[in-house]
Every structure is written in C-alpha cells, then in structure tokens.
Amino acid sequence: MMSGPQSPPRVLGRGSWAEASRIAEVLRKETIGGALLLIGAAVALFWANSPWAHRYESMTALSVGPPALHLDLSLATWAADGLLAIFFFVAGLELKREFVAGDLRDPRRAAVPVAAAIGGVLVPALLYVVVNSGGALEGWAVPTATDIAFALAVLAVIGRHLPTALRTFLLTLAVVDDLLAIVIIAVFYTAHLSVLPLLAAALPLGLFALLVQRRVRSWWLLLPLAFATWALVHASGVHATVAGVLLAFAVPVLRSRDTGPGVGLAEHFEHRFRPISAGAAVPVFALMSAGVAVGGLDGLAQALTDPIAVGIVLGLVVGKPIGILLATWLVARFTRARLDSGLAWIDVTGLAVLAGIGFTVSLLIGELAFGIGSDADDRVKIAVLAGSLIAATLAMIILRVRNRAYRQIYEAERVDHDHDDVPDVYQR
C-alpha cells in the first residue's frame, strides 16, 4: 500500500521549527539584542511616567512562586535574580571560552584589554567615592560595569569599517568586566550568608558538571540540576546570578577526542541560550527595572544633582574612559604587552568612551546596593540611563569619524587593487 501525502501536523511542525530557528538566528545578532534592550527600557520609562504608572508598580511588585521553597518573589526580583542568571550563564560560557580557546589564553595578547578592564573598574569607583565621601558609599560599584550587549550593538551599527581588532578589544574588555562584576556582587553585595544551602548547592552543581563533562546535552537532566543549583544559591544569600556563572564554568569548551570535529559543548550551549538571553531575559529585566518616575524636567534636574547620581554619571562618562586609557597606556608603556598594530589611540579612546555604557549590571548593582524601589534606587536608574546615553552619544561621534576614515582607506586600497588588476595594454 502506497503511503499518502505527509500529514499537515508534521508539515506545520517542521515549518514552526524552521520559523523558530530563523527567529533565534535573528536574536543572536548584536544589533537586535541591543535594540530589544533599548525598547524594554523605553517602555518601562514611558509606562512609569504615564497615567498608568500605578499598574506598572503593581506589576513589578506582584509576587509569584512557591512559598514552601521561599521562592514567592516579586516579578522585579524574578527578573533580577532569575532572568539575569541566564544572562550571566551566557556571559560565563563566553568568558570560559575566551580563557580556554580565545584571546585570554595568551597572557601577552590579553594583558592590554585585561588591564583596561581593571582600570575601567577602579577609576569610576574612585570618582564615585570622592563625590559621595561621607554619604551613600554602598553604590560605589554601580558605575564600574560595561553593558556588553549595548556596547557591541552600538559598535556593530556604526563600525562597519572599523578594524576587527577594535571589536576583539571591546569584547575581551567587556568579558573581563563581567567577571569583575560577578566577583564584586558575590563579595560585596552578599548581606547574609547561609552556609548550609550554599554547601547543598554543591551537590546539583557537581552532578551538572559530571554530566556536561561526559558531553550530556539532555535538557530534562541538566535543567532540573541547574534550577536546583540556582535555588540553593539564592537561598544562601549569595546573589543568584552567581549560580549562572558557576554552571557556565562547569561546561567544557573543547571537544573530547572521542567526539570528533565540531563545536564544543560551551559553544553549543552559548548558541542555544544567547537568543533566550538577548531576546527575553535582558529586555524583560530592563522592562522590570528601568521604570522610574522622573517627575518632569524639575524632577530630572533634582535627581541628577544628587551626589549619588553625580557620582554615577561622572564614573560612567569620565571615569571609564580615563581608567581604560590610563591602564592601557601604562601596560603598553612599561611591559612587553603591546596595543594591536591595527589600532590607533583615537580608536581606543572611542572604545573607552563606549565602555561607559553601563546598563544591565549597573541597574542590578544599584538594586542590590539600595534596595528595589527605594528613592536612592530611583536616582541610580536615572543616573545610569543618563550616563549611558551621554557615553553612547560621545562614542558614536568619535567612532563615526574613525569609521569614515577607515572607509576612505578601504575604498582607496580597493581602487588601487582594481587598477593593478587591469592589464598594461588597457592601462596604456
């Protein structure tokens, strides 16, 4: 008996899967992730300053989750502790891949951007402390973070002709910046530590590590272990995003000899989870966290003259570029490490200003430092948004000029190359 035509459900299923794959591929683009992050923040700001502001506050304060597991959390807390754990899981995978098989594997090559990242953390923190000496010092770490999604999105939009080494420098700097932010959150923003849940988290984390080391990819095995690790770390008092990094560091980067050629498990997971992080986790966090009632121009002016806001804006707009440039110059001047030959100092200046875009992690640290919804947290949000906008604008001006210069060089070289390819008889 001859088989009939394929049934509609199977065809529809394949079509839906193909459509989902196309959407995921779009979400992996840096420009799309940055755009969704910006949309989430813009919607939150509009909503919080609209006649429906009370509904925004009710939504973010709505508690969901099982009380028996102490996970009856507000949606704002779920976004900061849960969704950002996915973001840090992807960041951790990228970080480990850079250390094992990327630019951070070679100490001499990695020394300059690593030093730049450290300088970009120390100087903004110092500026904040100077401005707030005797005041709200707990927010010192807010201006130290670089938003990797936003920064890379801006670079991708305006830097089509910029050297590839510039993106590599920014990526390495941002990855190390994420690592420093993780350490800062774990060490300085853990108020109450419960040792028993933290020790208990080692069991599901160990099982997760054992399975991924054996190259197991079954989600129904790995996902419950990952959630158990996250829940126990959350219960311990350590910020739950640290669990995302610990899980990422357990994933092997290189393929085993038995599995043959292809991508490693870390790259496979990063490929799978980046669309979730860029398309859902980070934009929803922005929606839940960026909403702050500005109070018109008078309210904005009052908020931005507060020492907390002044310290954050100065840290992002002034401290980041100074710290990155100073550290880069010191390492290039007094060690054997060198700036990439394809980069000029004006390129690094534009990148240093671009690194002042602090959004996702800066908002998170602000919430940890001052508490979600507090007056100080509202000033942090306004300052982070203002500082990031100023840094992005200045960086775009500098990098657009450099992009135009590199485009002219590229076009001139292409014309020369085309001219050289013409036979002498035609040139004469």
C-alpha positions as CSV (number, residue, x, y, z in Angstrom):
1,M,0.0,0.0,0.0
2,M,1.4,3.4,-1.0
3,S,1.8,5.9,1.7
4,G,-0.3,9.1,1.3
5,P,1.0,12.7,1.5
6,Q,2.6,13.9,4.6
7,S,0.2,14.9,7.3
8,P,-0.4,18.6,7.9
9,P,0.7,18.5,11.6
10,R,4.1,17.2,10.6
11,V,4.5,19.8,7.9
12,L,3.3,22.5,10.3
13,G,5.6,21.3,12.9
14,R,8.6,21.5,10.6
15,G,7.5,24.9,9.4
16,S,7.2,26.1,13.0
17,W,10.6,24.7,13.9
18,A,12.2,26.5,10.9
19,E,10.5,29.7,11.8
20,A,11.7,29.4,15.4
21,S,15.2,28.7,14.1
22,R,15.1,31.9,12.0
23,I,13.9,34.0,14.9
24,A,16.7,32.5,17.1
25,E,19.3,33.4,14.4
26,V,18.0,37.0,14.3
27,L,18.2,37.3,18.1
28,R,21.8,36.2,18.0
29,K,22.7,39.5,16.2
30,E,24.2,42.1,18.5
31,T,22.2,44.9,17.0
32,I,18.9,43.1,17.6
33,G,19.7,42.3,21.3
34,G,20.8,45.9,21.9
35,A,17.6,47.2,20.2
36,L,15.3,45.0,22.3
37,L,17.1,46.1,25.5
38,L,16.6,49.7,24.5
39,I,12.9,49.0,23.7
40,G,12.4,47.4,27.1
41,A,13.9,50.4,28.9
42,A,11.9,52.9,26.8
43,V,8.6,51.1,27.5
44,A,9.4,51.0,31.2
45,L,10.2,54.7,31.3
46,F,7.1,55.6,29.4
47,W,4.9,53.4,31.5
48,A,6.3,54.6,34.8
49,N,5.7,58.2,33.8
50,S,2.2,57.7,32.3
51,P,-1.3,57.9,33.8
52,W,-1.0,54.1,34.2
53,A,2.1,54.2,36.4
54,H,0.3,52.5,39.3
55,R,-0.2,49.5,37.1
56,Y,3.5,49.3,36.4
57,E,4.2,49.4,40.1
58,S,1.6,46.7,40.7
59,M,3.1,44.5,38.0
60,T,6.7,44.7,39.3
61,A,5.5,44.1,42.9
62,L,3.3,41.1,42.0
63,S,4.6,38.0,43.9
64,V,4.7,34.6,42.2
65,G,6.3,31.4,43.1
66,P,6.0,28.5,45.6
67,P,6.2,29.9,49.3
68,A,7.3,26.4,50.5
69,L,10.6,26.9,48.7
70,H,10.9,30.5,49.7
71,L,10.6,31.5,46.1
72,D,7.4,33.7,46.4
73,L,9.3,36.6,44.8
74,S,8.1,39.8,43.1
75,L,8.3,39.9,39.3
76,A,11.1,42.5,39.7
77,T,13.1,40.2,41.9
78,W,12.5,37.2,39.5
79,A,13.8,39.4,36.7
80,A,16.9,40.5,38.6
81,D,17.7,37.1,40.2
82,G,16.3,34.7,37.7
83,L,16.4,36.1,34.2
84,L,19.8,37.7,34.8
85,A,21.1,34.3,35.8
86,I,20.5,33.3,32.2
87,F,22.4,36.4,31.0
88,F,25.3,35.5,33.3
89,F,25.3,31.9,32.2
90,V,25.8,33.0,28.6
91,A,28.4,35.5,29.8
92,G,30.2,32.8,31.8
93,L,30.3,30.5,28.8
94,E,31.8,33.2,26.7
95,L,34.3,34.1,29.4
96,K,35.4,30.5,29.8
97,R,35.7,30.0,26.1
98,E,37.9,33.1,25.9
99,F,40.2,31.8,28.7
100,V,40.5,28.3,27.2
101,A,40.5,28.9,23.5
102,G,40.3,32.6,22.8
103,D,42.3,35.8,23.3
104,L,42.6,35.4,27.1
105,R,44.5,32.2,26.6
106,D,47.6,34.2,25.5
107,P,48.7,36.3,28.5
108,R,50.7,38.8,26.4
109,R,47.8,39.3,24.0
110,A,45.2,39.6,26.7
111,A,47.3,41.8,29.1
112,V,46.2,45.1,27.5
113,P,42.4,44.6,27.4
114,V,42.5,42.9,30.8
115,A,44.4,45.9,32.3
116,A,42.0,48.2,30.6
117,A,39.0,46.4,32.2
118,I,40.6,46.7,35.6
119,G,41.3,50.4,35.1
120,G,37.8,50.8,33.9
121,V,36.5,49.5,37.2
122,L,38.9,51.2,39.6
123,V,38.7,54.8,38.4
124,P,34.9,55.1,38.2
125,A,34.6,53.6,41.7
126,L,37.2,56.1,43.0
127,L,35.3,59.0,41.4
128,Y,32.0,57.9,43.0
129,V,33.7,57.5,46.4
130,V,35.2,61.0,46.1
131,V,31.8,62.6,45.2
132,N,29.9,60.6,47.9
133,S,32.5,60.7,50.7
134,G,30.6,60.5,53.9
135,G,27.4,59.7,52.1
136,A,25.9,56.7,50.2
137,L,29.2,54.8,49.6
138,E,27.4,51.5,49.1
139,G,26.8,52.5,45.5
140,W,30.5,52.6,44.6
141,A,30.3,49.7,42.2
142,V,27.3,51.0,40.1
143,P,29.4,52.9,37.5
144,T,32.0,50.1,37.2
145,A,30.1,47.9,34.8
146,T,30.0,47.9,31.0
147,D,26.9,46.7,29.3
148,I,28.3,44.2,26.7
149,A,25.1,43.9,24.7
150,F,24.5,47.7,24.4
151,A,28.2,48.4,23.6
152,L,28.6,45.7,21.0
153,A,25.3,46.7,19.4
154,V,26.4,50.3,19.1
155,L,29.8,49.2,17.6
156,A,28.0,46.9,15.2
157,V,25.7,49.7,13.9
158,I,28.3,52.4,13.4
159,G,31.5,50.4,12.9
160,R,31.3,48.5,9.6
161,H,34.7,49.6,8.5
162,L,36.5,49.8,11.9
163,P,39.3,47.3,12.5
164,T,38.3,43.8,13.7
165,A,40.9,44.3,16.5
166,L,38.7,47.0,18.0
167,R,35.8,44.7,18.4
168,T,38.1,42.0,19.9
169,F,39.5,44.5,22.3
170,L,36.0,45.6,23.4
171,L,34.8,42.0,23.7
172,T,37.8,41.0,25.8
173,L,37.4,44.1,28.0
174,A,33.7,43.5,28.4
175,V,34.1,39.8,29.3
176,V,36.7,40.6,32.0
177,D,34.4,43.5,33.1
178,D,31.6,40.9,33.6
179,L,34.0,38.7,35.6
180,L,34.9,41.6,37.9
181,A,31.2,42.4,38.3
182,I,30.5,38.9,39.3
183,V,33.2,38.9,41.9
184,I,32.0,42.3,43.2
185,I,28.4,41.1,43.5
186,A,29.5,37.9,45.3
187,V,31.9,39.5,47.7
188,F,30.4,43.0,48.4
189,Y,26.7,42.5,47.9
190,T,26.1,39.4,49.9
191,A,24.4,40.7,53.1
192,H,23.5,37.5,54.9
193,L,25.3,34.2,54.1
194,S,23.6,30.9,54.9
195,V,26.3,28.2,54.7
196,L,24.1,25.2,54.6
197,P,22.2,26.0,51.4
198,L,25.5,27.1,49.8
199,L,27.1,23.8,50.6
200,A,24.0,21.9,49.5
201,A,24.2,23.7,46.1
202,A,27.5,21.8,45.5
203,L,25.5,18.6,45.0
204,P,23.4,19.5,42.0
205,L,26.3,21.7,40.6
206,G,28.6,18.7,40.9
207,L,26.1,16.4,39.1
208,F,25.6,19.0,36.4
209,A,29.4,19.3,36.0
210,L,29.7,15.5,35.8
211,L,27.1,15.2,33.1
212,V,28.4,18.0,30.9
213,Q,31.9,16.7,31.2
214,R,30.5,13.5,29.8
215,R,29.0,15.6,27.0
216,V,25.4,15.0,28.0
217,R,23.0,17.5,26.4
218,S,19.7,16.2,27.6
219,W,17.7,19.2,28.9
220,W,15.5,17.1,31.1
221,L,18.6,16.0,33.1
222,L,20.5,19.3,33.1
223,L,17.7,21.8,33.6
224,P,16.4,20.5,36.9
225,L,20.0,20.4,38.3
226,A,20.6,23.9,37.1
227,F,17.4,25.1,38.7
228,A,18.3,23.4,42.0
229,T,21.7,25.0,42.0
230,W,20.2,28.4,41.3
231,A,17.5,28.0,44.1
232,L,20.1,26.9,46.7
233,V,22.5,29.7,45.9
234,H,19.6,32.1,46.1
235,A,18.6,30.7,49.5
236,S,22.2,31.0,50.7
237,G,22.1,34.8,50.4
238,V,24.7,34.9,47.6
239,H,23.1,36.7,44.6
240,A,21.6,34.0,42.4
241,T,23.3,35.3,39.2
242,V,26.5,33.8,40.6
243,A,24.9,30.4,40.1
244,G,24.7,31.1,36.3
245,V,28.4,31.7,36.2
246,L,29.3,28.6,38.2
247,L,27.1,26.4,35.9
248,A,28.8,28.0,32.9
249,F,32.3,27.4,34.2
250,A,31.4,23.7,34.6
251,V,30.7,23.3,30.9
252,P,33.8,22.1,28.8
253,V,35.0,24.3,26.0
254,L,37.0,21.8,23.9
255,R,35.6,18.6,22.4
256,S,36.8,15.3,23.6
257,R,38.9,13.2,21.3
258,D,36.1,10.6,21.0
259,T,33.5,13.0,19.7
260,G,35.4,14.1,16.6
261,P,35.4,17.6,14.9
262,G,32.8,20.2,15.6
263,V,31.9,22.8,18.2
264,G,32.5,22.2,21.9
265,L,29.7,22.0,24.4
266,A,30.2,25.5,25.7
267,E,29.8,27.0,22.2
268,H,26.8,24.7,21.7
269,F,25.1,26.0,24.9
270,E,26.0,29.6,24.1
271,H,24.5,29.2,20.7
272,R,21.3,27.8,22.2
273,F,20.9,30.2,25.1
274,R,22.0,33.5,23.6
275,P,18.6,34.1,21.8
276,I,16.9,33.5,25.2
277,S,19.2,35.9,26.9
278,A,19.2,38.6,24.3
279,G,15.5,38.2,23.2
280,A,13.8,37.6,26.6
281,A,15.9,37.7,29.7
282,V,17.7,41.1,29.3
283,P,14.8,43.0,27.7
284,V,12.4,41.8,30.4
285,F,14.8,42.8,33.1
286,A,15.1,46.2,31.5
287,L,11.3,46.4,31.4
288,M,11.1,45.5,35.1
289,S,14.0,47.6,36.3
290,A,14.2,50.8,34.2
291,G,10.8,52.2,35.1
292,V,11.3,55.3,37.3
293,A,9.1,58.3,37.7
294,V,11.2,61.2,36.6
295,G,8.8,64.0,37.7
296,G,9.3,66.2,34.6
297,L,12.3,68.5,34.0
298,D,12.4,69.7,37.5
299,G,12.4,66.2,38.9
300,L,15.1,65.2,36.4
301,A,17.3,68.1,37.3
302,Q,16.8,67.4,41.0
303,A,17.6,63.7,40.6
304,L,20.8,64.4,38.5
305,T,22.2,66.9,41.0
306,D,22.0,64.3,43.8
307,P,25.5,63.1,44.9
308,I,24.6,59.5,44.1
309,A,23.6,60.4,40.5
310,V,26.6,62.8,40.0
311,G,29.0,60.0,41.1
312,I,27.4,57.5,38.8
313,V,27.3,59.8,35.7
314,L,30.9,61.0,36.3
315,G,32.0,57.4,36.8
316,L,30.5,56.3,33.5
317,V,31.2,59.3,31.3
318,V,34.6,60.4,32.8
319,G,35.9,57.6,35.0
320,K,35.5,54.7,32.5
321,P,37.5,56.4,29.6
322,I,40.2,57.7,32.0
323,G,40.6,54.3,33.7
324,I,40.7,52.4,30.4
325,L,43.1,54.7,28.6
326,L,45.4,55.1,31.6
327,A,45.7,51.4,32.2
328,T,46.2,50.7,28.5
329,W,48.9,53.3,28.2
330,L,50.7,52.1,31.4
331,V,50.7,48.4,30.3
332,A,51.8,49.3,26.7
333,R,54.5,51.7,28.0
334,F,56.1,49.6,30.8
335,T,55.5,46.0,29.8
336,R,56.2,43.8,26.8
337,A,52.5,43.8,26.0
338,R,51.6,46.0,23.1
339,L,48.5,47.5,21.6
340,D,47.3,45.8,18.5
341,S,49.2,47.2,15.5
342,G,45.9,47.7,13.7
343,L,44.6,50.2,16.3
344,A,45.3,53.9,16.8
345,W,45.0,55.6,20.2
346,I,42.0,57.6,18.9
347,D,40.3,54.2,18.2
348,V,40.9,53.1,21.8
349,T,39.6,56.5,23.0
350,G,36.3,55.9,21.2
351,L,36.1,52.4,22.6
352,A,36.9,53.7,26.2
353,V,34.1,56.2,25.9
354,L,31.8,53.4,24.6
355,A,32.6,51.3,27.6
356,G,30.8,53.9,29.7
357,I,27.5,52.4,28.6
358,G,26.6,50.7,31.9
359,F,23.0,49.4,31.9
360,T,22.1,45.9,32.8
361,V,24.7,45.1,35.5
362,S,24.7,48.7,36.7
363,L,21.0,48.6,37.4
364,L,21.4,45.3,39.1
365,I,24.1,46.5,41.4
366,G,22.0,49.6,42.2
367,E,19.2,47.4,43.3
368,L,21.5,45.3,45.4
369,A,23.1,48.4,47.0
370,F,20.0,50.4,47.8
371,G,17.0,48.1,47.6
372,I,14.5,47.7,44.8
373,G,12.1,50.7,44.6
374,S,13.9,52.9,47.1
375,D,14.4,56.6,46.5
376,A,18.1,56.0,46.1
377,D,17.5,53.2,43.6
378,D,15.3,55.6,41.5
379,R,18.2,58.1,41.4
380,V,20.5,55.3,40.4
381,K,18.2,54.4,37.4
382,I,18.0,57.9,36.2
383,A,21.8,58.4,36.5
384,V,22.6,55.1,34.8
385,L,20.3,55.9,31.9
386,A,21.6,59.5,31.6
387,G,25.3,58.4,31.9
388,S,24.8,55.6,29.4
389,L,23.1,57.9,26.9
390,I,25.8,60.5,27.1
391,A,28.6,57.9,26.8
392,A,26.8,56.3,23.8
393,T,26.4,59.7,22.0
394,L,30.0,60.7,22.6
395,A,31.3,57.3,21.5
396,M,29.2,57.4,18.3
397,I,30.6,60.8,17.4
398,I,34.2,59.6,17.8
399,L,33.8,56.2,16.2
400,R,31.8,57.6,13.3
401,V,34.7,59.9,12.4
402,R,37.1,56.9,12.6
403,N,34.7,54.7,10.6
404,R,34.6,57.3,7.9
405,A,38.4,57.5,7.8
406,Y,38.8,53.7,7.6
407,R,36.2,53.6,4.9
408,Q,38.2,56.0,2.8
409,I,41.3,54.0,3.3
410,Y,39.4,50.8,2.3
411,E,38.0,52.4,-0.8
412,A,41.3,53.8,-1.8
413,E,43.0,50.4,-1.4
414,R,40.2,48.8,-3.4
415,V,40.6,51.3,-6.3
416,D,44.4,50.7,-6.3
417,H,43.9,46.9,-6.3
418,D,41.4,47.1,-9.2
419,H,43.8,49.3,-11.1
420,D,46.6,46.9,-10.6
421,D,44.5,44.0,-11.9
422,V,44.0,45.8,-15.3
423,P,46.5,44.5,-18.0
424,D,49.1,47.0,-19.1
425,V,47.7,47.2,-22.6
426,Y,44.5,48.6,-21.3
427,Q,46.3,51.0,-18.8
428,R,48.2,52.4,-21.8
